[in-house]
Amino acid sequence: MQESPFYERVIQRGIEQGIEQGIEQGIEQGELRAKRDAVLKLLQRQLGHIPPPFANRINAIQQLSQLDALFEQALAAKSLDEIDWESTNT
C-alpha cells in the first residue's frame, strides 16, 4: 500500500516534533544535573562532608527554581541546619 504525500508529511512532522521534544527534555535534564552538582560542590566546599540523606534530597529535586534557591542559601550557609529544606520539597 502506498501512503499519500499528506500522510508522509504528517508522519515526518510527528517524528520531528518527537525529536525536538527529546532534545528539550535532554537539555533540561542536563541543566538539572549541572545545578545539583553545583549545589553539592558548593556545600561540600563550605561545610565539608555532606551526609548521604542530604545529598539524596538534593539529587531528588526536579525544579530548576528550587535548585537556584538552594544554591543561594548554600552561599551563606555555615551549617546544613541553616538551609530551609522546606523550600526544596519535591
Contacts in CASP RR format, 6 or more apart in sequence:
PFRMAT RR
TARGET T0000
AUTHOR 0000-0000-0000
METHOD contacts of the structure
MODEL  1
MQESPFYERVIQRGIEQGIEQGIEQGIEQGELRAKRDAVLKLLQRQLGHI
PPPFANRINAIQQLSQLDALFEQALAAKSLDEIDWESTNT
3 11 0 8 1.000
28 64 0 8 1.000
31 64 0 8 1.000
32 61 0 8 1.000
32 62 0 8 1.000
32 64 0 8 1.000
32 67 0 8 1.000
35 64 0 8 1.000
35 67 0 8 1.000
35 68 0 8 1.000
35 71 0 8 1.000
36 58 0 8 1.000
36 59 0 8 1.000
36 61 0 8 1.000
36 67 0 8 1.000
38 71 0 8 1.000
39 58 0 8 1.000
39 67 0 8 1.000
39 70 0 8 1.000
39 71 0 8 1.000
39 74 0 8 1.000
40 50 0 8 1.000
40 55 0 8 1.000
40 58 0 8 1.000
40 59 0 8 1.000
42 71 0 8 1.000
42 74 0 8 1.000
42 75 0 8 1.000
43 50 0 8 1.000
43 54 0 8 1.000
43 58 0 8 1.000
43 74 0 8 1.000
43 77 0 8 1.000
43 80 0 8 1.000
44 50 0 8 1.000
46 74 0 8 1.000
46 75 0 8 1.000
46 77 0 8 1.000
46 78 0 8 1.000
47 77 0 8 1.000
47 78 0 8 1.000
47 79 0 8 1.000
47 80 0 8 1.000
50 80 0 8 1.000
51 80 0 8 1.000
54 80 0 8 1.000
57 85 0 8 1.000
57 88 0 8 1.000
58 67 0 8 1.000
58 70 0 8 1.000
58 88 0 8 1.000
60 90 0 8 1.000
61 67 0 8 1.000
61 70 0 8 1.000
61 88 0 8 1.000
61 90 0 8 1.000
62 90 0 8 1.000
63 90 0 8 1.000
66 87 0 8 1.000
66 88 0 8 1.000
66 90 0 8 1.000
69 87 0 8 1.000
69 88 0 8 1.000
70 83 0 8 1.000
70 87 0 8 1.000
70 88 0 8 1.000
73 82 0 8 1.000
73 83 0 8 1.000
73 84 0 8 1.000
73 87 0 8 1.000
74 83 0 8 1.000
76 82 0 8 1.000
77 83 0 8 1.000
END
